[in-house]
């Protein structure tokens, strides 16, 4: 599956599917895995421009009122805290009904820091869900804690076929010199996070603005994604 711009992801998510499959999609619990690493708080060339975390908070505030009434959602963040830079994986809460305000509060409270234990965070969210559900990862970059998202994606596909991982890249900058991402050298400039939806039938959506990120959250966490089968076929 290739990386999808938001407009194409939206069109694929709107494809009609059998009613039972759509209903199952809306009923599945979800975990939002949110990037709170240090890069989310970095100031760019324009010191007056909002940081990634500031704009991501706006997107979450915009999207959650449309998501929380129709989907049980939990939250896991990574980055700040922990005994070392890769230890800041924080399971805030598991899937629960009407969790919009709690998700927003959790994102608002992040003070970015640490590195990006991307694979370990997604694995932890998958463990919360068990064998069935949706993981939505929001990230601005690559694995930097020695994890192997591609191997994790293959393992989830084999062992938990009822689990779908979507990845939303938010202003992702590829670092060809990433010092602790063992799989990055094999992917020709793409983020290793893309392996996760490739393996599990999810979407990888590239976003750059607040509105795009909010819409991508609605597509992946809301009830417009009709299910693993049609998305995989249409995007292949």
C-alpha angles and dihedrals in degrees: 000000000000126000110272129217112229096254092057093045090053092051092049092048090055094056112123117252137177112291097239091052093050091049091051089051092056092047097053117104118240139207121206111211108198129196112233096162123137094264090065088068098043119125114230133210089295106059090195094058120100116262120239092260092053092052092041090055090054091051093050091049090051097046106039097071087062094045108039097064092057106033136045104233134186130190134227122172133189136197116052125068130019132105093287139010094278098042099076098105108139123186100203096181142325126251114307137163121266092007096153097112092045093050091049092048091049093052093043090055097056117114101193117240144128130040135293117276088176101159094043091050094051090046090053091050090048090053090055091054097042114200101339133051148058130287117196115193120196111195139159097201154358136309108279102171102071096265124142111223093176092057090044091052091052091048093049092048091052099041103029109031091166092064122091124192120202121188125204113196110206112198090326116194115196114225110204089192096054101156101205110031105102096189098045096088091062097054104069098234100322123122112258088228088078089072090071099063090035090061100038102040096255134128131264107205124187114214133178108171137054092250093049092050092048091050092048090053090051091050096048101034100030128073100265096090102092097204148291098284102054093041092052093048096045095047098043 
